[in-house]
Amino acid sequence: MQKKKKISAQERDQIAVLLASGLSLRKIAKELSRSVSSVSDEVKRNSTGGEYKSIAANSLSLQRNRQSRKINPLKDPKIFSYVFDKLREGWSLEQIAGRLKRLNKGVGLKKLAEYLGWTLENTMSIGNGPNDRELVEMAGIGVTTDPDDLNTGSFYTTKVLDLGGEELVDKLLELM
């Protein structure tokens, strides 16, 4: 079999359906034209509580992908482009690093609120990881879905995989 790209969300849906129907990993791999080890790795890596659910699997995969970009920020196309442009403009690495430290989502929220004439107390932000910490802390109502950031927001939703939408709406209705 030739090497294929990463497993897509549609393939994750198919894996979940085929697993639920009782097919073996070998038959699922054949159905998807994938190697058995690829399907097996996918099921092991992205099962929660011994169960494989495609939405949860996709969320876990995206989360791992985002986490890997934190190790090397230049893998993020926006940061790479920013650094490349600044180097072409003659900026030093120290200048670029200093600017990047000052830029975060919290600063962006503050500037947006100022532009719209709002106070930060009248804003709400939703974050799902450490890269959103400043955003969640800056907002009047900060919501986090990241269990590692329980102390960051003014509200924590426990429904990480479906983003806790119902729970969040209930909280907003309580505030009104």
Summary of the structure (lengths in Angstrom):
residues: 176
radius of gyration: 20.8
end to end distance: 57.8
largest distance: 60.4
contacts: 469
relative contact order: 0.07
helix: 64%
strand: 7%
